[in-house]
Amino acid sequence: MFARLKTCLKVGAIALILAVPGVRAQDAARYPSKPIRFIVPASAGGPSDVIARLVAERLGQALGQTVVVDNRPGASQMLGTAAVAKADPDGYTLLFTTSTPIVMTPATLKKVPYDVQKDLTAISHLGSTPLVLYVNGATSITNLRQLFDAVKAKPETANYGSYGNGSSAHVLGEFMIRQANVKMVHVPYKGVAPELQDLMGGQLLTAVADIGSASPLIKAGKIRPIAVTGIKRSAVLPDVATFAEQGISGMEPFSPWWGMFAPRQTPRAIIDQLSAEIAKIVNTPDFNARLVSFGIDTTGTTSAQANELARTETVKWQQITKDMSHISFE
């Protein structure tokens, strides 16, 4: 009797396993049949949040379903990223993020609660933007030389802000002060918005952020950009010299990008459908112009191209952090 029961259980288990692909195929054919959720591992009001909401609106219209943005900042953007990595691979929980928790955080922190290559798959790479070093608009600082002079004059107030431990902004800051041979204290935040708020408030001497989130503050004179990453000046900030022009080399790779990811086992049909829709959205003239106004060079790649980029960027950042092994990003 027990042998027969055991056999039945085995047969049932095998049948269930064999049925799963068929169930997923049926679900993919009906996709989407309910609202989709974008998890953004950054605070509301920051660039990731703003861009995610723009994409969510357009994607919702294209798919005929509501796309909800769920902000989950914290733990160097690992909190929200891990939530997607562990989510059901059904296409209804997606990650909208910068490259930070995908290629940078795993290279700088020891305890990362997900494995990008095993737990996630890319849907699309939407575009990239240079990072910018800012100061309070009320100061007289207009370039790196003046900043470093201010650091040396008042070392007790010499600090810089970033949007999290292990972020590109954090690594950039350490690269910069190492080459300049000065000492500064790193102050991490849970996103760009609170970081820039403290820069305006005078709690920070300088801060690293993107162009888009800072643009209104620049126009209002609240903060001032003094250096940009990349091999050339930004078209949005043509009067701001690059780090290289001001004597700080090696900053070219520090340009974060935005991408969409899904849990690894998400059906290929769903990934391809989402990737195609994102490409259409990115290439829409008015949407493209909106991203360009944020200082973003748009792409809208395929899933395969985005996954390859993530792999090559991971290798690059492993080398960068290896060269900075004297610094702890924990």
Helices and strands as residue ranges (DSSP letters): H 2-30, E 36-40, H 47-63, E 67-71, H 78-85, E 93-98, I 100-104, H 105-108, H 116-119, E 120-128, E 132-136, H 144-153, G 155-157, E 159-162, H 168-180, E 185-188, H 192-201, E 206-209, H 215-219, E 223-228, G 244-246, E 257-263, H 268-282, H 285-293, E 297-298, H 303-322
